[in-house]
Amino acid sequence: MPTSADDLARSMTAAWNAGQPDRVIALARSAQADAADSEPVLALLGLAQQQTGGNAEAPETFAQLSRLRPEVSVYWNNLGLACRHTGDFAASEHALLKAKSLAPNDAEVHYNLGLLYIQQHRWPLARDVLLDAVHLAPQFVEARLEAAHACHVCGNIEGEEAMLEGADAWPPQPAGQALVLASILSVLGRLEIALKVLAQARLPEGPAAESMRLRITAQRVALHERNNQLDQARRELQQVPLDALDALGAGAVDARIDVWRAHAVMAMRERRHEAAAALYQRVLDVAKDPEVVSIAAFGLAAAHDRLGQYRDAWKALDIAHAMQMQIARQVTPELSVPDGQPLPMVARTVDANAYASWKPLASPSMLQSPVFVIGFPRSGTTLLEQMLDAHPGFRSMDERGYVYQLIERMEHAGQRYPADLAGLTQTEADQLRAVYWRLVEHTLPDLGQRRLIDKNPLNMLCLPLILRLFPAARILLCLRHPCDVLLSCYMQSFRSPAFMAMCSSLQRLARGYADAFGQCRRHLEVFKPQVLEWRYESVVGDFDAAVPRLGRFLEVEDASPMAGFARHARAKPFIATPSYARVTQPVTAAAVGRWMNYRERFEPVLPILQPWFERFGYTA
């Protein structure tokens, strides 16, 4: 048995290099106190304790090292990791922040701190520190994946996309990470890469392998369904029959949830609503994670709604929104207060006097400008977008926040929005338009001479910037009965934390609707742009008349290709919005007046909406 500290360290190093962490621990425990307390011995002992699952002992070992050499960041980093594994999050954060202060350019320390914040569901902090890790080490794949995950939860689509650049070339991921990565890629419309990630996933050893195989197959079902590839989804579903779950151990809860959800999604597509409701209820009976619970509850509500079980549907919606508010509080706690404003842009206004002070600028013609499709979410914007995209002279890019990015760019440059639009110089306006078109080109490199369709419902709150840069642009304002809009929003699982908060109650949602249209209508009166009110009920009621009317407004000679939107949508690889299934079918008036099934729920908010009934010509 080695007696000196140096001999002990050499023996432990040999055992470590031989892959014998248990022997490393045994050597340290059998050594005399003075030898066992040396720095090299403690460093090896701590690593061995972590590797063998001796997490209860590892924190004290690394704490001893940190006291011995407080200037060494790696010891604080290892202490933070050890404390996180034991659940001592406060000690873990203290240690990792100390490590970061000692080694501010160490990407691994930032990464470990980000993992801690993810485990605590402190998503904005996790996002920021993980983005820092990627900035320090751009090829740090694990950091990019976790940063994308944090951006995803925070609703930061641009951050997700940036983090996942080149993901198709990443090495195979452990199965758990592969599931997360594939899910995020799916939301971004990157089906082929998502399927590749799942195909290459590294399965765990032992009994856990079968559970993970079922989860991966279930996610392939969801991916194909989300992309309207129903035949492929059905083939994958055959690989995960419900009775396959009988052979799983009691702890395989995630596998059961994923398989039940896959069968439920396909049952809804096949209009087997009773079966879907039963499957979603199974998920709710065992799920704990707020996101999983909310998705299942929204699915259950949709199934009950189709069955005419409206009270049960509303009960499920109560559960869904309670879970979404838990998520929103973690991401944007300021929005969880009842009077928080989830749409802060409604306060950014330009009145007639301010508009009169705008300096004249040269600007693009109507044909050189995008066509902007706006309106409150769930008012028919996706149907209109697909109609336009079906015409060979137009091209859409799904929902992008590029107008909002331009506003952020102005503010980062020290300009106030919208006040400083008045003094915008020609050069500044040209630069902003150039940034916009570069963003578009990144998404649509083959746009060519086709006219761009910029469909983002909440661009309705950004009319000052849109009309400063593109004053000749055609604007399509989508309208629908306010109560049908609110019901559709309330039954929808939104990714944006702000929308989660706004949809947390009908009262808050109605106020958001009134605030948004109040600001939008004031700007339409000030700017008087070329705008067409596109009323959902009129379109589905007389589609044949709506198509040529749209063509005339956009100065298109032959608008008839727009009538083939459903066929065109079925051929598209991805449609980003929740209406991805609906717009592959012909128009129908089935959703008109749907809110009347829940009229008693709407009675308290009708006074808030009354001015908009009158303005838009609807009745309650």
LUMKELO-446815 format. One line per field, with one value per residue (C-alpha): z, y, x; residue in one letter. Coordinates in nm, 2 decimals. Each point is the difference from the previous one (the first is absolute). Layout:
% residues N
c3 = [Z,...]
c2 = [Y,...]
c1 = [X,...]
resn = [A,...]
END
This chain:
% residues 620
c3 = [0.00,-0.10,0.30,-0.13,-0.18,-0.32,0.00,0.08,-0.28,-0.25,0.10,-0.02,-0.34,-0.13,0.13,-0.16,-0.34,0.02,0.04,0.36,0.19,0.29,0.06,-0.01,0.29,0.19,-0.02,0.13,0.29,0.11,-0.01,0.30,0.07,-0.11,-0.34,-0.06,0.05,-0.27,-0.31,-0.27,0.22,0.07,-0.37,-0.11,0.29,-0.09,-0.36,0.09,0.25,-0.27,-0.26,0.24,0.12,0.33,-0.03,0.37,0.07,-0.30,0.12,0.31,-0.19,-0.25,0.28,0.17,-0.32,-0.04,0.35,-0.07,-0.34,-0.02,-0.31,-0.22,-0.20,-0.09,0.37,0.03,-0.32,0.12,0.33,-0.18,-0.20,0.31,0.19,-0.30,-0.01,0.37,-0.04,0.20,-0.26,0.21,0.07,-0.37,-0.12,0.24,-0.11,-0.37,0.02,0.19,-0.27,-0.27,0.18,0.00,-0.36,-0.19,-0.33,0.09,-0.21,0.21,0.31,-0.17,-0.14,0.35,0.14,-0.28,0.08,0.36,-0.11,-0.23,0.28,0.21,-0.29,0.01,-0.37,-0.08,0.21,-0.16,-0.35,0.06,0.16,-0.26,-0.28,0.17,0.00,-0.38,-0.06,0.18,-0.18,-0.32,-0.07,0.35,-0.12,0.34,0.09,-0.33,0.05,0.36,-0.11,-0.27,0.26,0.22,-0.29,-0.10,0.35,0.00,-0.34,-0.16,-0.35,-0.14,0.28,-0.07,-0.37,0.07,0.25,-0.23,-0.31,-0.13,0.22,-0.28,0.03,0.38,0.14,0.12,0.33,0.30,-0.04,0.26,-0.16,-0.35,0.10,0.11,-0.31,-0.24,0.17,-0.04,-0.36,-0.08,0.13,-0.23,-0.30,-0.04,-0.03,-0.18,0.25,0.29,-0.15,-0.05,0.37,0.11,-0.23,0.14,0.37,0.23,0.21,0.36,0.10,0.18,0.05,-0.06,-0.37,-0.08,0.17,-0.19,-0.33,0.05,0.08,-0.31,-0.22,0.16,-0.07,-0.37,0.00,0.13,-0.25,-0.30,0.13,0.05,-0.36,-0.14,-0.10,0.14,-0.18,0.14,0.34,-0.01,-0.10,0.30,0.23,-0.09,0.16,0.34,0.07,0.33,0.13,-0.03,0.31,0.21,0.00,0.13,0.36,0.24,-0.04,-0.37,0.03,-0.27,-0.26,0.09,-0.03,-0.34,-0.14,0.13,-0.15,-0.34,-0.01,0.12,-0.27,-0.27,0.15,-0.03,-0.36,-0.07,0.19,0.26,0.27,0.28,-0.04,0.00,0.31,0.19,-0.10,0.10,0.33,0.06,-0.05,0.25,0.26,0.02,-0.14,0.23,-0.24,-0.06,-0.37,-0.05,0.21,-0.19,-0.34,0.11,0.15,-0.32,-0.19,0.24,-0.04,-0.38,0.02,0.24,-0.22,-0.31,0.20,0.11,0.36,0.06,0.38,0.00,-0.26,0.21,0.31,-0.21,-0.11,0.36,0.06,-0.32,0.08,0.37,-0.13,-0.26,0.26,0.20,-0.30,-0.07,0.36,-0.04,-0.32,0.05,0.36,-0.06,-0.22,0.27,0.18,-0.11,-0.13,-0.18,-0.37,-0.22,-0.31,0.09,-0.36,0.03,0.19,-0.29,-0.21,-0.25,-0.01,-0.29,0.12,0.03,-0.34,-0.15,0.11,-0.19,-0.25,-0.36,-0.11,-0.32,0.03,-0.20,-0.22,0.08,-0.22,0.17,0.35,0.20,0.04,0.38,0.14,0.35,0.25,0.34,0.02,-0.11,-0.22,-0.33,-0.08,-0.09,-0.24,-0.18,0.00,-0.16,-0.26,-0.10,0.02,-0.25,-0.26,-0.21,0.04,0.38,0.27,0.37,0.28,0.28,0.31,0.06,0.24,-0.23,0.05,0.37,-0.06,-0.19,0.30,0.23,-0.24,0.02,0.38,0.02,-0.21,0.26,-0.20,0.16,-0.16,-0.13,0.08,-0.20,-0.32,-0.07,-0.04,-0.17,-0.28,-0.34,0.08,0.32,-0.17,-0.28,0.25,0.19,-0.32,-0.09,0.33,-0.05,-0.35,0.13,0.26,-0.27,-0.22,0.27,0.03,-0.37,-0.21,-0.31,0.03,-0.33,-0.16,0.19,0.24,0.37,0.23,0.36,0.21,0.37,0.17,0.26,-0.26,0.05,0.29,-0.21,-0.27,0.06,-0.10,-0.28,-0.16,0.06,-0.20,-0.24,-0.03,-0.32,0.13,-0.02,0.34,0.05,0.33,0.10,0.20,0.16,0.27,0.31,0.21,-0.25,0.00,0.37,0.03,-0.26,0.19,0.33,-0.13,-0.15,0.15,-0.08,0.04,0.08,0.38,-0.06,-0.18,0.27,0.25,-0.22,-0.06,0.36,0.03,-0.23,0.18,-0.06,-0.36,-0.07,0.13,-0.22,-0.30,0.07,0.07,-0.32,-0.23,0.18,-0.09,-0.35,-0.09,0.12,-0.22,-0.30,0.04,0.03,-0.28,-0.24,-0.17,-0.28,0.21,-0.07,0.28,-0.06,0.19,0.08,0.00,-0.35,-0.14,0.12,-0.09,-0.36,-0.08,-0.38,0.04,0.25,-0.23,-0.28,0.26,0.15,-0.35,-0.08,0.32,-0.06,-0.37,-0.12,-0.34,0.06,0.37,-0.08,0.13,0.35,0.00,0.00,0.34,0.16,-0.26,0.02,0.38,-0.01,-0.21,0.23,0.22,0.30,0.12,0.32,0.15,0.20,-0.31,-0.18,-0.03,-0.07,-0.30,-0.18,-0.03,-0.21,0.17,0.23,0.22,0.28,0.23,-0.04,0.32,0.19,0.30,0.06,0.15,0.28,0.01,0.38,0.04,-0.23,0.17,0.24,-0.28,-0.26,0.13,-0.07,-0.35,-0.07,-0.18,-0.24,-0.07,-0.11,-0.19,-0.19,-0.05,0.22,0.26,0.33]
c2 = [0.00,0.34,0.21,0.34,0.24,-0.02,-0.38,0.00,0.25,-0.22,-0.31,0.17,0.15,-0.35,-0.13,0.29,-0.05,-0.37,0.08,-0.10,0.28,-0.23,-0.08,0.38,0.04,-0.30,0.12,0.35,-0.15,-0.23,0.27,0.19,0.34,0.22,-0.19,-0.01,0.37,0.10,0.19,-0.27,-0.27,0.21,0.09,-0.36,-0.11,0.26,-0.11,-0.36,0.07,0.18,-0.28,-0.28,0.18,0.10,0.34,0.03,0.00,0.20,0.34,-0.02,-0.12,0.29,0.25,-0.11,0.06,0.34,0.10,-0.14,0.19,0.26,0.16,-0.31,0.03,-0.37,-0.10,0.25,-0.13,-0.36,0.10,0.16,-0.31,-0.22,0.22,0.01,-0.38,-0.01,0.26,0.27,0.26,0.31,-0.14,-0.11,0.35,0.16,-0.23,0.04,0.38,-0.01,-0.21,0.24,0.30,-0.18,-0.13,0.23,-0.14,-0.36,-0.12,-0.32,0.20,0.20,-0.32,-0.16,0.31,-0.01,-0.37,0.10,0.28,-0.24,-0.25,0.28,0.12,0.34,0.02,0.36,-0.04,-0.33,0.14,0.29,-0.20,-0.27,0.25,0.13,-0.35,-0.03,0.34,-0.11,-0.34,0.00,-0.37,-0.11,-0.22,-0.08,0.37,0.08,-0.26,0.11,0.37,-0.09,-0.17,0.30,0.23,-0.23,0.02,0.38,0.03,0.14,-0.15,0.19,-0.13,-0.35,0.02,0.16,-0.27,-0.29,0.12,-0.30,-0.25,-0.24,-0.06,-0.05,-0.33,-0.25,0.11,-0.20,-0.10,0.24,0.30,-0.13,0.02,0.36,0.10,-0.17,0.17,0.34,-0.07,-0.11,0.33,0.18,-0.21,-0.20,-0.34,-0.18,0.11,-0.09,-0.35,-0.04,0.10,-0.27,-0.26,0.06,0.02,-0.19,-0.24,-0.07,-0.35,-0.25,0.01,0.38,-0.06,-0.13,0.29,0.24,-0.18,0.04,0.37,0.06,-0.18,0.19,0.33,-0.11,-0.04,0.35,0.14,-0.15,0.11,0.35,0.01,-0.14,-0.32,-0.22,-0.33,0.01,0.08,-0.30,-0.23,0.12,-0.03,-0.37,-0.04,0.12,-0.19,0.09,-0.36,0.04,0.22,-0.30,-0.14,0.32,0.05,0.22,0.28,0.03,0.29,0.22,-0.28,-0.06,0.37,0.03,-0.30,0.10,0.35,-0.15,-0.21,0.29,0.24,-0.25,-0.08,0.37,0.01,-0.31,0.16,-0.27,0.26,-0.24,-0.20,0.32,0.13,-0.33,0.01,0.36,-0.07,-0.28,0.25,0.24,-0.27,-0.05,0.31,0.25,0.23,0.32,0.00,-0.37,0.06,0.31,-0.16,-0.30,0.22,0.20,-0.32,-0.13,0.33,-0.03,-0.36,0.10,0.29,-0.22,-0.23,0.29,-0.05,0.37,0.01,-0.27,0.19,0.31,-0.20,-0.12,0.35,0.12,-0.26,0.09,0.37,-0.06,-0.20,0.26,0.27,-0.20,0.00,0.37,0.09,-0.18,0.18,0.35,0.04,0.36,-0.13,-0.22,0.30,0.05,0.36,-0.09,0.11,-0.30,0.22,0.30,0.12,0.12,0.30,0.10,0.24,0.28,0.26,0.23,0.28,-0.22,-0.15,0.35,0.05,-0.30,0.11,-0.12,-0.30,-0.19,-0.34,-0.32,-0.03,-0.22,-0.28,0.03,-0.02,-0.30,-0.07,0.01,-0.24,0.12,-0.05,-0.15,-0.36,-0.27,0.23,-0.18,0.13,-0.34,-0.08,0.33,-0.06,-0.34,0.15,0.26,-0.25,-0.22,0.27,-0.02,0.38,-0.01,-0.18,-0.02,-0.08,-0.11,0.22,0.20,0.28,0.20,0.32,-0.03,-0.07,0.33,0.18,-0.16,0.10,0.36,0.00,-0.16,0.29,0.24,0.10,0.02,-0.19,0.13,0.36,0.00,-0.12,0.37,0.09,-0.32,0.09,-0.15,-0.20,-0.13,-0.11,-0.16,-0.19,-0.13,-0.12,-0.17,-0.18,-0.11,-0.14,-0.18,-0.17,-0.10,-0.13,-0.22,-0.16,0.02,-0.01,-0.08,0.29,0.15,0.23,-0.13,0.23,-0.08,-0.08,0.11,-0.17,0.07,0.09,0.22,0.22,0.18,0.17,0.11,0.20,0.32,-0.18,-0.20,0.32,0.20,-0.25,-0.13,0.27,-0.14,-0.35,-0.18,-0.10,-0.28,0.03,-0.32,0.02,-0.26,0.00,0.12,-0.28,-0.27,0.15,-0.01,-0.35,-0.12,0.17,-0.14,-0.35,0.03,-0.09,0.30,-0.01,0.37,0.06,0.33,-0.17,-0.27,0.29,0.18,-0.31,-0.10,0.13,0.12,0.33,0.06,-0.13,0.24,0.29,-0.10,-0.01,0.34,0.15,-0.14,0.11,0.34,0.07,-0.14,0.19,0.33,-0.06,-0.09,0.33,0.20,-0.16,-0.09,-0.28,-0.23,-0.26,-0.27,-0.13,-0.38,-0.13,-0.37,-0.06,0.16,-0.20,-0.34,0.10,0.10,-0.11,0.03,0.37,0.06,-0.12,0.26,0.27,-0.08,-0.01,0.35,0.15,-0.14,0.09,-0.36,-0.08,-0.36,-0.09,-0.34,-0.20,0.13,-0.22,-0.31,0.09,-0.34,-0.20,0.24,-0.02,-0.39,0.01,0.24,-0.16,0.21,0.25,0.17,0.10,-0.20,-0.01,-0.23,-0.28,0.22,0.19,-0.33,-0.03,0.20,0.30,-0.07,0.21,-0.26,0.22,0.30,0.07,-0.27,0.23,-0.04,-0.34,0.18,0.31,0.00,0.02,0.31,0.20,0.18,0.12,0.10,0.37,0.01,-0.12,0.20,0.30,-0.25,-0.17,0.33,0.11,-0.32,-0.06,-0.31,-0.09,-0.17]
c1 = [0.00,0.15,0.10,0.10,-0.23,0.19,0.00,-0.37,-0.07,0.19,-0.19,-0.33,0.09,0.09,-0.34,-0.18,0.17,-0.08,-0.37,-0.02,-0.17,-0.10,0.37,0.08,-0.25,0.13,0.36,-0.10,-0.20,0.28,0.27,0.13,-0.17,0.30,0.03,-0.38,-0.03,0.24,-0.13,0.07,-0.16,-0.31,-0.04,0.01,-0.23,-0.26,-0.01,-0.03,-0.28,-0.19,0.05,-0.11,-0.31,0.15,-0.15,-0.07,0.38,0.12,-0.12,0.21,0.30,-0.02,-0.08,0.32,0.19,-0.16,0.11,0.35,0.03,-0.27,0.16,-0.05,-0.33,-0.01,-0.05,-0.29,-0.15,0.02,-0.15,-0.29,-0.05,0.01,-0.25,-0.24,0.00,-0.09,-0.28,0.18,-0.07,0.09,0.35,0.03,-0.08,0.24,0.28,-0.06,-0.02,0.33,0.15,-0.14,0.16,0.33,-0.02,-0.24,0.10,-0.05,-0.29,-0.05,-0.06,-0.27,-0.15,-0.01,-0.16,-0.26,-0.08,-0.06,-0.24,-0.18,-0.04,-0.15,-0.22,0.16,-0.02,0.10,0.32,0.07,-0.04,0.23,0.28,-0.02,0.01,0.32,0.14,-0.06,0.15,0.31,0.01,-0.21,0.06,-0.11,-0.29,-0.14,-0.02,-0.16,-0.27,-0.08,0.01,-0.25,-0.22,0.00,-0.08,-0.28,-0.16,0.05,-0.17,0.32,-0.04,0.29,0.23,-0.11,0.07,0.35,0.09,-0.11,0.20,0.19,-0.19,-0.02,0.38,0.00,0.11,-0.26,-0.16,-0.10,-0.36,-0.14,0.17,-0.09,-0.37,0.03,0.20,-0.24,-0.30,0.16,0.10,-0.35,-0.15,0.24,-0.11,0.32,-0.16,0.28,0.26,-0.23,-0.05,0.37,0.07,-0.25,0.15,0.35,-0.10,0.22,-0.22,0.08,0.10,-0.22,-0.38,-0.01,0.08,-0.35,-0.17,0.21,-0.06,-0.38,0.04,0.21,-0.26,-0.28,0.18,0.03,-0.38,-0.04,0.25,-0.17,-0.35,0.13,0.12,-0.33,0.17,-0.28,0.09,0.35,-0.14,-0.23,0.29,0.20,-0.30,-0.02,0.35,-0.13,-0.32,-0.16,0.04,0.38,-0.02,-0.11,0.36,0.15,0.10,-0.20,0.26,-0.04,-0.25,0.15,-0.02,-0.36,-0.08,0.17,-0.17,-0.35,0.05,0.10,-0.31,-0.21,0.13,-0.08,-0.34,-0.09,0.11,-0.22,-0.29,0.00,-0.06,-0.11,0.32,0.20,-0.17,0.07,0.37,0.05,-0.17,0.26,0.27,-0.15,-0.04,0.38,0.17,0.18,0.19,-0.21,0.08,-0.11,-0.31,-0.10,0.04,-0.21,-0.26,-0.03,-0.04,-0.26,-0.19,0.00,-0.13,-0.28,-0.09,-0.03,-0.22,-0.23,0.11,0.05,0.01,0.27,0.19,0.00,0.12,0.29,0.08,0.01,0.27,0.19,0.02,0.10,0.29,0.09,0.00,0.25,0.23,-0.06,0.09,0.33,0.09,-0.16,-0.11,-0.11,-0.28,-0.15,-0.15,-0.36,0.05,0.33,-0.01,0.09,-0.01,0.23,0.01,-0.36,0.14,0.22,-0.21,0.03,-0.27,-0.09,0.22,0.30,-0.07,-0.01,0.36,0.14,0.26,-0.08,0.21,0.04,-0.15,-0.08,-0.30,-0.30,0.15,0.34,-0.16,-0.11,-0.37,-0.07,-0.26,-0.11,-0.28,-0.05,0.13,-0.26,-0.19,0.07,0.35,0.14,-0.28,0.07,0.37,-0.04,-0.23,0.26,0.29,-0.19,0.04,0.32,0.05,0.03,0.20,-0.06,0.25,-0.23,0.00,0.31,0.07,0.22,-0.19,0.05,0.37,0.03,-0.16,0.26,0.27,-0.11,-0.01,0.35,0.12,-0.14,-0.31,-0.34,-0.28,-0.23,0.10,0.32,-0.17,-0.08,0.37,0.11,0.25,-0.01,0.32,-0.15,-0.32,0.19,0.22,-0.31,-0.16,0.33,0.01,-0.36,0.07,0.32,-0.21,-0.26,0.28,0.12,-0.34,-0.10,0.33,-0.21,-0.25,0.11,-0.25,-0.30,-0.17,0.06,-0.29,0.09,-0.26,0.03,-0.33,0.16,0.17,-0.33,0.17,0.30,-0.17,0.21,0.32,-0.16,-0.14,0.31,0.21,-0.27,-0.27,-0.14,-0.03,-0.34,-0.13,-0.25,-0.18,-0.17,-0.32,-0.22,-0.27,0.18,-0.14,0.10,0.35,0.02,-0.13,0.25,0.28,-0.12,0.00,0.35,0.33,0.23,0.38,0.04,0.00,-0.17,-0.28,-0.02,-0.06,-0.24,-0.21,0.00,-0.36,-0.27,-0.01,0.37,-0.02,-0.30,0.20,0.30,-0.23,-0.15,0.35,0.14,-0.28,-0.02,0.36,-0.03,-0.31,0.15,0.30,-0.22,-0.18,0.32,0.20,-0.29,0.19,-0.13,-0.18,-0.26,-0.22,0.00,-0.30,0.02,-0.38,-0.03,0.28,-0.13,-0.35,0.08,0.35,-0.05,-0.07,0.29,0.27,-0.04,-0.06,0.34,0.16,-0.13,0.13,0.35,-0.02,0.03,-0.14,-0.09,-0.07,-0.14,0.31,-0.09,-0.30,0.23,0.14,-0.09,0.18,0.29,0.01,0.00,0.31,0.19,0.27,-0.10,-0.26,0.10,-0.33,-0.26,-0.22,0.24,-0.27,-0.30,0.15,0.06,-0.38,-0.26,-0.16,-0.29,-0.23,0.01,0.19,-0.23,-0.19,0.18,0.02,-0.37,0.06,0.18,-0.22,-0.04,0.38,0.00,-0.27,0.24,0.23,-0.27,0.01,0.37,-0.06,-0.31,0.18,0.16,-0.33,-0.14,0.31,0.03,-0.37,-0.03,-0.27,0.02]
resn = [M,P,T,S,A,D,D,L,A,R,S,M,T,A,A,W,N,A,G,Q,P,D,R,V,I,A,L,A,R,S,A,Q,A,D,A,A,D,S,E,P,V,L,A,L,L,G,L,A,Q,Q,Q,T,G,G,N,A,E,A,P,E,T,F,A,Q,L,S,R,L,R,P,E,V,S,V,Y,W,N,N,L,G,L,A,C,R,H,T,G,D,F,A,A,S,E,H,A,L,L,K,A,K,S,L,A,P,N,D,A,E,V,H,Y,N,L,G,L,L,Y,I,Q,Q,H,R,W,P,L,A,R,D,V,L,L,D,A,V,H,L,A,P,Q,F,V,E,A,R,L,E,A,A,H,A,C,H,V,C,G,N,I,E,G,E,E,A,M,L,E,G,A,D,A,W,P,P,Q,P,A,G,Q,A,L,V,L,A,S,I,L,S,V,L,G,R,L,E,I,A,L,K,V,L,A,Q,A,R,L,P,E,G,P,A,A,E,S,M,R,L,R,I,T,A,Q,R,V,A,L,H,E,R,N,N,Q,L,D,Q,A,R,R,E,L,Q,Q,V,P,L,D,A,L,D,A,L,G,A,G,A,V,D,A,R,I,D,V,W,R,A,H,A,V,M,A,M,R,E,R,R,H,E,A,A,A,A,L,Y,Q,R,V,L,D,V,A,K,D,P,E,V,V,S,I,A,A,F,G,L,A,A,A,H,D,R,L,G,Q,Y,R,D,A,W,K,A,L,D,I,A,H,A,M,Q,M,Q,I,A,R,Q,V,T,P,E,L,S,V,P,D,G,Q,P,L,P,M,V,A,R,T,V,D,A,N,A,Y,A,S,W,K,P,L,A,S,P,S,M,L,Q,S,P,V,F,V,I,G,F,P,R,S,G,T,T,L,L,E,Q,M,L,D,A,H,P,G,F,R,S,M,D,E,R,G,Y,V,Y,Q,L,I,E,R,M,E,H,A,G,Q,R,Y,P,A,D,L,A,G,L,T,Q,T,E,A,D,Q,L,R,A,V,Y,W,R,L,V,E,H,T,L,P,D,L,G,Q,R,R,L,I,D,K,N,P,L,N,M,L,C,L,P,L,I,L,R,L,F,P,A,A,R,I,L,L,C,L,R,H,P,C,D,V,L,L,S,C,Y,M,Q,S,F,R,S,P,A,F,M,A,M,C,S,S,L,Q,R,L,A,R,G,Y,A,D,A,F,G,Q,C,R,R,H,L,E,V,F,K,P,Q,V,L,E,W,R,Y,E,S,V,V,G,D,F,D,A,A,V,P,R,L,G,R,F,L,E,V,E,D,A,S,P,M,A,G,F,A,R,H,A,R,A,K,P,F,I,A,T,P,S,Y,A,R,V,T,Q,P,V,T,A,A,A,V,G,R,W,M,N,Y,R,E,R,F,E,P,V,L,P,I,L,Q,P,W,F,E,R,F,G,Y,T,A]
END
